[in-house]
Amino acid sequence: MAGGWRLLAADFAMSLMWVWSSVLNKIFVHRILGYGAHEINGEIVRYGVSILNMFFFAFMAKATKGGAYNPLTLLSAAISGDFSNFLFTLGARIPAQVVGSVYGVRLILDIFPGIGRGPRLNVDIAKGALTEGFLTFAIVIISLGLARKVTNSFFMKTWISSVSKLTLHILGSDLTGGCMNPASVMGWAFANGEHITKEHLIVYWLAPVEATLAAVWVFGILARPKKDEVAAGKKGDASQLKSEKVN
């Protein structure tokens, strides 16, 4: 149980820190360094800081032994796990992330009133849902592939994941904000009283969750060992066992 409480505390803290990190990044680039909203140099600096920020949170996830700030990360892992872990994820860990994001945004608005409203939907609901769904599907497939293929290099795995997330975020930023994180969006929506609107629920929750389920299912099919490989593996095990018996 102690491990469960530790994960809940880590999820809450990391979600709170995540919503803060994007605001602090903008303050650093635009207010401290003085770059304009669409200056190319300012955008390069902001994207560079974003990648460093994702490295920091990847290190935090490793240090807390599984802490996370994105419900989709937990959901993709929980689908493949046992039922008790699935219930713990849905009933405790994801709510902890949502609460952490809500309190993080409240703290931001108390200290920096009027600093922003969070991501905005600039297209209709159908296009917004397709956009968030596609972005989520892509990043979940990439994350699952990295977990399967890149197991020994923390730097390489985090670098590929960070660049991929940033690229997908840029692609969707003008349409939906390119969030791919329902908890952080929920924090801003709750602060603005928009957390129970149809736009928020469909675009930022339903579409990403469905895309995550689809990505896990598709990856399971694509990454399934071929019959010849399975047969060869079984034949090798049988030969090894026979050799051990002879010896």
Beta strands, then each sheet from edge to edge (+ up, - down):
end
